[in-house]
């Protein structure tokens, strides 16, 4: 077949299918969620469901919440826009607003389109029924049989003494409120007291229903708006009637299975089925007599659960009544059990096979677990650290060989005993509290230093099962730390001479000032002119200069004091402290130092603040020496040192650059090696100790980068956080 012929046939088939399909518009007066509208829609959909050629479009005018005429004008314009590119083969309008809207605008909106109306109350239509008949529009009436339901109350409850009638003042309720009043008068004539509440006050209704006298009944009409004009959700109405002391009857099925006992009920679903069948008959070519509107009859329907709740005699119900939620027969209630009985034996056989497989797999798993347990014990016993674990009461559950050796007892002598009986060093009150608070504990035993770390382990139920502790001999490590700190202090001494010189020059000015004040005081005293005010002025000058000198020496003292433990410190302040100590030295050598802090977050780091200052001092002094060498060779006229503080996601970077003599690539490779120096009087420890402090003690990184003129030192340090511990087993 030629391609163009195939394309032609496909297009023809598509057009024929499109032409064969029929589009039906279902236009509701109210909104989706109104039970009446939802039930009616379901009836229409169920009728059309078997016919795939019918396509249903449902629109909601939402006039239950908005009755403004301007809104209807906007709605009309909306339909004009929507129907510009869409044609319908039939239109079904539901309830008063939709019927009036279509009736008044059908010639413009739906010219030559068959129209069907439903949801119109027979007793009080609210629309021009004669015009509808004249224009030959099929009409389906609804009829809320209020009178029949009111008369039925006396029949179903022979001892009835009180009737409480609930409705509201909406347009939908006006058609039945007058009937309620007429029927109430008839009941009053029979000696039955009636109360009519048309206000929609939920609080009042709830209170009334909770205090109804015996032998009462409630008749529910329409309750859509409260006494303030607000829309009432169905669930609130349901909650009210479910709490009623008396049975609640109704004229529609909107709240069936939601608390009402039942009655002669108007059903939205039945109305939907009726109008859908009428529409299908018309579209199928059948003749419809539009002069005789179709009246959908109500149905006797009752909720079995509510009948039982209020002890209503079922024998007094109409024979044709439909009972919903009936009790289940034994077979219905135990249908699943009966069905299982027929297949019970195969399941037993399968269960037996599965049990055998499960036992076999369990035995294999037990063997694997035993092997795994043995492997874990071997691993524990080959760890040099001593390990034990205790329950939440402090009783030892197990340990490795190293712990047995430490305490001089066998495993059998240890397990099951209190940790205080076996290892008394841990039972001093502060130490024991630290153990159970999972704190790191350091203690001495037999002239050696040990460090204990602990962690919680979980039991089979996922709860706290106790603590596992690891004891590591850190004697050599502590000695290494002491040696390292000694080397760092030795390196720091190399910088002290330079800083003492700076301090001496910084003290010259205040000393001269103090000398001048002393001479002036002596002169005033000799002349007899020394007043109390003069003494106060001299005292102020002396104290300001003394404080300045004290701050200078305090900064120097902080620098030379070692930091024994890491802690949080302000990196910005640390750099400023160093620059204060070296300020005179830089000015003396005509070196300009510019410092910029670019941090936007916290300035706080975790580490050793005084050792960090030592690193900065060493780098700045190296930069100064390089600049002085460059000046001596006439490579630069003025020295510059720039310090920048930058931030990254998890770290802070310190960048120190100078315009000194610079370094070669060959020297760069050896700069961080111990005893390597390019200075005549250098000892080769400065940058080596800087690398040791930054990378080994503060978990950072330090690098050097040659510049066109000078060198840049880059230091990257992690931001402050809680002290990070090493792995549980060192």
MOTAUR-V951974 format. One record per pair of residues at least 4 apart in sequence whose C-alpha atoms are under 6 Angstrom apart, sorted by the first residue. I is the first residue (numbers start at 0). J is the second residue. D is the distance in Angstrom with one decimal. If there is no record, write none. Layout:
BEGIN
I_J_D / I_J_D
END
This chain:
BEGIN
20_52_4.5 / 20_53_5.8 / 21_53_4.9 / 21_88_5.9 / 22_53_5.9 / 22_54_4.8 / 22_87_5.0 / 22_88_5.3 / 23_55_5.0 / 23_87_5.7 / 23_88_5.8 / 23_89_4.9 / 23_90_5.8 / 24_56_4.9 / 24_57_6.0 / 24_90_4.7 / 25_57_4.7 / 25_91_4.8 / 26_57_6.0 / 26_58_4.9 / 26_59_6.0 / 26_92_4.9 / 27_59_4.8 / 27_93_5.0 / 28_60_5.0 / 28_62_5.9 / 28_94_5.7 / 28_96_5.3 / 28_97_4.7 / 29_59_5.8 / 29_60_5.6 / 29_61_4.3 / 29_62_5.3 / 29_63_5.3 / 30_59_5.3 / 30_61_4.5 / 34_38_6.0 / 34_253_5.7 / 35_267_5.2 / 38_267_5.1 / 38_268_4.6 / 39_267_4.5 / 39_268_4.4 / 39_271_4.3 / 42_268_4.6 / 42_271_4.4 / 42_272_4.6 / 43_271_4.8 / 43_272_5.3 / 43_275_5.2 / 44_48_5.8 / 62_66_5.1 / 78_82_5.8 / 88_112_5.9 / 89_112_5.7 / 89_113_5.0 / 89_114_6.0 / 90_114_4.9 / 91_115_4.7 / 91_116_5.8 / 92_97_5.3 / 92_98_5.3 / 92_116_5.0 / 93_97_5.8 / 93_117_5.1 / 93_118_5.2 / 94_118_4.4 / 94_119_5.6 / 96_100_6.0 / 98_102_5.9 / 101_105_5.0 / 104_108_5.9 / 105_109_4.7 / 106_110_4.6 / 114_136_5.9 / 115_137_5.2 / 116_138_4.8 / 117_138_5.8 / 117_139_4.5 / 118_141_5.7 / 119_124_5.4 / 119_140_5.2 / 119_141_5.7 / 120_124_4.8 / 120_140_5.9 / 120_141_5.0 / 120_142_5.6 / 121_140_5.5 / 121_141_5.9 / 121_142_5.5 / 123_174_5.3 / 131_136_5.5 / 132_290_5.2 / 135_289_5.0 / 136_289_5.6 / 137_289_4.5 / 138_292_4.8 / 139_292_5.6 / 139_293_4.6 / 139_294_5.8 / 140_293_5.9 / 140_294_4.6 / 141_295_5.8 / 143_250_5.7 / 143_265_5.8 / 152_156_5.9 / 153_157_5.6 / 155_315_5.6 / 159_214_5.0 / 159_215_6.0 / 160_191_4.8 / 160_214_5.6 / 160_215_6.0 / 161_191_5.5 / 161_192_4.7 / 161_193_5.7 / 161_215_4.5 / 162_193_4.7 / 162_215_5.7 / 162_216_4.9 / 162_217_5.6 / 163_193_5.8 / 163_194_4.8 / 163_217_4.7 / 164_194_6.0 / 164_195_4.7 / 164_217_5.8 / 164_218_4.8 / 165_196_5.1 / 165_219_4.9 / 165_220_5.8 / 166_197_4.8 / 166_220_4.8 / 166_221_4.9 / 166_222_5.3 / 167_197_4.4 / 167_198_5.7 / 167_199_5.3 / 167_222_5.4 / 168_172_5.9 / 172_176_6.0 / 172_221_5.8 / 179_183_5.9 / 186_191_5.2 / 187_191_4.9 / 187_192_5.6 / 198_226_5.2 / 199_225_4.1 / 199_226_4.9 / 200_225_5.5 / 200_226_5.2 / 201_205_5.9 / 205_239_5.7 / 208_243_5.0 / 209_243_5.7 / 209_244_5.9 / 215_245_5.7 / 216_245_5.3 / 216_246_5.4 / 217_247_4.5 / 218_247_5.8 / 218_248_4.9 / 218_249_5.6 / 219_249_4.8 / 223_230_5.8 / 223_231_5.2 / 224_228_5.3 / 224_229_5.2 / 224_230_4.6 / 224_231_5.3 / 225_229_5.5 / 237_257_5.6 / 240_258_5.8 / 241_258_4.9 / 247_259_5.0 / 247_260_5.7 / 248_259_5.6 / 248_260_5.5 / 248_261_5.3 / 248_262_5.9 / 249_262_5.9 / 250_263_6.0 / 250_264_4.7 / 251_264_4.3 / 251_265_4.3 / 252_264_5.6 / 252_266_5.6 / 255_259_5.7 / 260_301_5.7 / 260_302_5.4 / 260_305_5.1 / 261_300_5.5 / 261_301_4.2 / 262_299_5.6 / 262_300_5.8 / 263_297_5.9 / 263_298_5.2 / 263_299_4.4 / 264_297_5.1 / 264_298_5.2 / 265_297_4.5 / 279_283_5.9 / 280_285_5.4 / 281_285_5.1 / 299_320_4.6 / 300_320_5.5 / 300_321_4.7 / 300_322_5.9 / 301_322_5.1 / 302_322_5.9 / 302_323_5.0 / 303_323_6.0 / 303_324_5.6 / 303_325_5.4 / 306_310_5.8 / 306_311_5.0 / 327_331_5.5 / 327_332_5.5 / 328_332_5.9 / 329_333_5.9 / 330_334_5.1 / 339_343_5.7 / 346_350_5.8 / 350_354_6.0 / 353_357_5.9 / 357_361_5.9 / 364_368_6.0 / 367_371_6.0 / 368_372_5.9 / 379_399_5.6 / 380_399_5.1 / 380_400_5.1 / 384_470_5.6 / 384_471_4.9 / 385_401_4.8 / 385_402_4.4 / 385_469_5.8 / 385_470_5.0 / 386_398_5.5 / 386_399_5.7 / 386_402_5.9 / 386_468_5.7 / 386_469_4.6 / 387_397_5.7 / 387_398_4.0 / 387_467_5.9 / 387_468_5.5 / 388_395_5.9 / 388_396_5.7 / 388_397_5.6 / 388_466_5.5 / 388_467_4.1 / 388_468_6.0 / 389_393_5.4 / 389_394_5.2 / 389_395_4.2 / 389_396_5.2 / 389_465_5.5 / 389_466_5.4 / 390_394_5.5 / 390_464_5.8 / 390_465_4.0 / 391_465_4.5 / 393_417_5.7 / 393_418_6.0 / 394_415_5.7 / 394_416_5.4 / 394_417_4.3 / 394_418_5.9 / 395_414_5.2 / 395_415_5.3 / 395_416_5.7 / 396_414_5.5 / 397_414_5.7 / 403_407_5.7 / 403_408_5.3 / 403_409_5.7 / 418_422_5.6 / 419_423_4.9 / 419_426_5.3 / 425_430_5.7 / 425_431_5.6 / 426_431_5.2 / 433_438_5.0 / 434_438_6.0 / 437_453_5.2 / 439_451_5.8 / 439_452_5.0 / 440_450_5.7 / 440_451_5.0 / 441_449_5.7 / 441_450_4.4 / 442_448_5.9 / 442_449_5.4 / 443_447_5.6 / 443_448_4.7 / 447_474_5.7 / 448_473_5.7 / 448_474_4.8 / 449_471_5.5 / 449_472_4.6 / 449_473_5.4 / 450_470_5.6 / 450_471_5.3 / 451_469_5.6 / 451_470_4.4 / 452_468_5.7 / 452_469_5.4 / 453_467_5.6 / 453_468_4.2 / 454_466_5.5 / 454_467_5.5 / 455_465_5.8 / 455_466_4.5 / 456_464_5.6 / 456_465_5.8 / 456_466_5.9 / 457_461_5.3 / 457_462_5.2 / 457_463_4.8 / 457_464_4.7 / 458_462_5.6 / 458_464_4.6 / 473_477_5.9 / 495_499_5.9 / 501_583_5.7 / 501_584_5.4 / 509_544_5.4 / 523_528_5.0 / 523_529_4.9 / 524_529_5.2 / 534_538_5.9 / 542_546_6.0 / 558_609_5.5 / 562_607_5.5 / 562_609_6.0 / 565_606_4.5 / 565_607_5.0 / 566_605_5.4 / 566_606_5.3 / 567_604_5.4 / 567_605_4.4 / 568_603_5.4 / 568_604_5.5 / 569_602_5.4 / 569_603_4.6 / 570_602_5.8 / 578_582_5.5 / 583_587_5.9 / 585_590_5.0 / 586_590_5.9 / 590_638_4.4 / 590_639_5.6 / 591_639_4.9 / 592_640_4.7 / 592_641_5.8 / 593_641_4.9 / 594_642_4.6 / 594_643_5.9 / 595_643_5.0 / 596_644_4.8 / 597_644_5.5 / 597_645_5.2 / 598_645_5.7 / 598_646_5.6 / 603_719_5.7 / 604_718_4.8 / 604_719_4.1 / 605_719_4.4 / 606_697_5.3 / 614_689_5.1 / 622_657_6.0 / 625_659_4.5 / 625_660_5.1 / 626_638_5.8 / 626_659_3.8 / 629_634_5.1 / 629_635_6.0 / 629_659_5.4 / 629_660_4.7 / 630_634_5.8 / 630_635_5.3 / 639_657_5.7 / 639_658_5.9 / 640_656_5.8 / 640_657_4.5 / 641_655_5.7 / 641_656_5.4 / 642_654_5.6 / 642_655_4.6 / 643_653_5.9 / 643_654_5.2 / 644_652_5.8 / 644_653_4.8 / 645_651_5.9 / 645_652_5.0 / 646_651_4.5 / 646_652_6.0 / 647_651_5.8 / 649_718_5.9 / 650_716_5.4 / 650_717_4.1 / 650_718_4.9 / 651_715_5.7 / 651_716_5.4 / 652_714_5.5 / 652_715_4.4 / 653_713_5.9 / 653_714_5.0 / 654_712_5.8 / 654_713_4.8 / 655_711_5.5 / 655_712_5.2 / 656_710_5.6 / 656_711_4.1 / 657_709_5.2 / 657_710_5.8 / 658_708_5.2 / 658_709_4.2 / 659_709_4.5 / 660_709_5.7 / 661_709_4.2 / 661_710_5.5 / 671_686_5.4 / 671_687_4.6 / 672_687_5.7 / 673_683_5.6 / 673_684_5.6 / 673_687_5.4 / 674_682_5.9 / 674_683_3.8 / 674_684_5.8 / 675_683_4.4 / 676_681_5.9 / 676_683_4.5 / 684_688_5.9 / 690_694_5.7 / 691_695_5.2 / 692_696_5.0 / 693_697_5.1 / 693_699_5.2 / 694_698_4.8 / 694_699_4.6 / 694_700_5.3 / 699_715_5.5 / 699_716_4.4 / 700_714_5.7 / 700_715_5.2 / 701_713_5.6 / 701_714_4.5 / 702_712_5.9 / 702_713_5.2 / 703_711_5.8 / 703_712_4.6 / 704_710_5.8 / 704_711_5.1 / 705_710_4.6 / 706_710_5.1
END
